[in-house]
Amino acid sequence: MNTHPFTFHGAALHALPSGALFWPDEALLVVSDLHLGKAARLAATGGAALPPYETRDTLARLDDALTATRADTVICLGDSFDAPGLDSCLPEEDLATLTRMKAGRRWVWIEGNHDPGPLTLGGEHHADLRLGPLTFRHIATSGTGEVSGHYHPKARINARGRGFTLPCFLCDADRLILPAFGTYTGGLYADSPVLSALMGRDACAILTGARPVAIPMPRRLTGT
């Protein structure tokens, strides 16, 4: 399996190219910020017009990650839906896909700031969840051993004379922040003041893409 293996608070983890996180010892797959229903929400509120396939694409990629890892447990780290109530109006085909993926698995919904958790769907609902040395929540706090999301981190990379942007994991001695897994989710640059202040000087960025790779977390030069 094409992953970037690393250890965080004693847990042997794998960053997947898709932005999902796998913990083999727990047969656990973690994803964050699916933002299902974003295109439908924007269409209903007069926002930017997006092709109405992002939910299907997000679920298909999640299905691929489950097939690759054979995870028994899934944790969705909040903002699983783009707004409260969207879980009750999923298209039938998408609901069937999600129901099939959940069957026979422990499925945990962590509440986010966009939605308090899809209460109409089966599974467990938590504000945060501790498993062994790790605590799973939506927004990072001052705790240690945290696995969170919310910020949708991405990194600007210059290589071979070209500049491009990739979603990324951010990891320091205390916390691990996942990229957004959902299609059309956008992101916050890793060198932003918010993330630079949150992450320790030892932080790295694990780039997603064809081959996940770790680099020092990008930071702005002083005075820029």
N, C-alpha and C positions, 0 to 999 in steps of 0.2 A: 504494500500500500504506500502511495506517495504522500509522505507526511514529513513534518519537522518535529522530531522527538525532543522533549526537554523535561526537566524536573522542576516542579514548583511546590514548595513546602512538603517535600518528600513524596509527592504524587508524580508518577511517571506519565506524562501527558503527551498528546500528539496534536499539533496544529495541522488541520487539513487544508488543502488548496482552496476549498469552498468558503473557508471562514468558520467552519464548525470545529469544535474541540472534542477530542476523544480521550477517554480515560480507560484503557484496556482492563486494568485490574478490577474496575467496577462495571465493565461493559456499559459504559455511560457515554452518551453523546450530548453535547451542549451546543445550543445555538442561541443567538440573541437578535432581537429587533427584526423579527420577520415582517412586521408592518403589513400583514395581510389586509387586502381590501383598500390599499392606498389609492389606486386608480379610481375605484368606485366612489370613494369619499371625495376626491377632488372633483370628479364629474358632478356629483350631487351638490357641491358647494360652489360651483363656478370657478374652480381652480384650474391649474394647467391641465391641458388634455394629454393624457398618457394612454398608450395602448392598453386595453383592459385585460392583459394576460399576466400581470405580475404575480398574482396569487398562484396561478397554475405553474408558472416557472419556478417560484420559490418552493412550492411543495414538491415539484419534480426533483429539484436539487437536493432537498431534504431526504426524499426517498432514495436517491442515489447514495447519499452519505450513510443512511441506515443499511442499505444493501452492502456497501463496502465494509462497514464496521461490524455489522450484526449486533448492534447495541441492544441491550435489554431494557435500558432506562434512557429516557430523553428528558432533558431539562431545557425549557424555553425561558430565557432570562429576561422576560418582560417586553412590553410593546409588541406582543405577538400579533395584535391587530392594530390598525392605524388609528382607531377611535373606538370608544365604548359602543357596544351594540352591533358591530359589524360581524361578530361571530354568529349572530342569529340570522344573518341574511347571506351566508355563503352560498354560491351557486351549488346546485346539487352534485355536479361532478367533482367539484373541489372538496365538498364535504365528504363524499364517498372516499376520495383519496386519503384525506386526513383520518377518517374512521378506520380505514384499512391499515394505515401505518401505526395507529395507536393500539390496534388489537394485539393482545398478548404481551404488551409492554407496560412498564410503569411510566406514566407520562406526567410530568410536573410543569405546571404553569406558574411562573414567578410574576407577581404584579409589576407593572411598569407605570410610567407617568402618562402614557397615552391611553392605556386601558388597565383596569384593575384586575384583569384576568378574564378569559372567556368562560364565564360562569355557566353558559348553556352547554358547554362541551364537557365530556367526561375527563377524569384525571384528577390530580391533586392540585390544590391552589394554596400558595404560600407567599408571604411577604419576602421571606428569605429562607434558605434551607442549608443546614450544615451536614456535610458528609465527610467523616474522617477529619483530615486537617483543613478542609476547604469549606468556605461559606459562599453560597451562590445567592446573588441579589442583583437587582437591576442597576442601581447607581452606586458607584464606589463610595465608601466612607473612609474613616481613618483606621479601619480594622486591618488585620493581617490575614493572609491566606484567602483573600477575597477573589472571587471570579465574578465579573460583572460585564455589563454592556453599556447601553445608553448613548455613548459619545460617538459611535460609528467611526472609529479612528481610521485614517488613511494617510499614506505617506507619499510625498513628492520625491521621485527618483530621477536622477540624470545618469544615463548610460549610453555610451557610444554616440554621444552628440545629440541624444534625444531625451526629452523630458516626458514623463508619464506618471500617472497616479495609480496606486494600488491600495485597496483596503488592507488593514493590517491588525494583528494582535499587538497589544502593548503589555510588557511584563517587566516588573521590577521586583525587589525583594519582598514587597508586601502584597501587591495586587496584580491581577491579570485582567485586562480589558479586551473583550472580543469585538471583532468588527461586526457591523450589521450584516445579517445573512439575507435579508429580504432584497428583492429586486427593486430598483428605483429609490433606494434609501438615502443616497448621498452620504456625506460624511464630514468630519471635522479633522483638519490637518493635524498630524502628530506634533508639529512644531508650533501649534497655537499656544497662546499664553495659558489657556485653561488646562490643557493637557501637560504642558511643560511644568506648571506649578503642581499638578497632581502627582506626576510620576517622578521617582527618585532619579538621581544622577546615573545610577547603574542601569537604567531601563534600556530594554531593547525593543525593536519593532520586528515582528515576524510577518513578512510580506506574504500575502496570498497570491494565487495565480497558478501557473502551470507547475511550478516547483517552489513550495514554501521555503523561505530562507530568512535567517535572522540577521539583522544589522543593528548597529547602535541607533537608538531612537533619534530621529532627526530633531535638531533644535536650532532656533534662530541665533545668529551671532549677536553678541551683546551690542546694543545700540542700533539694531536694525529693526 
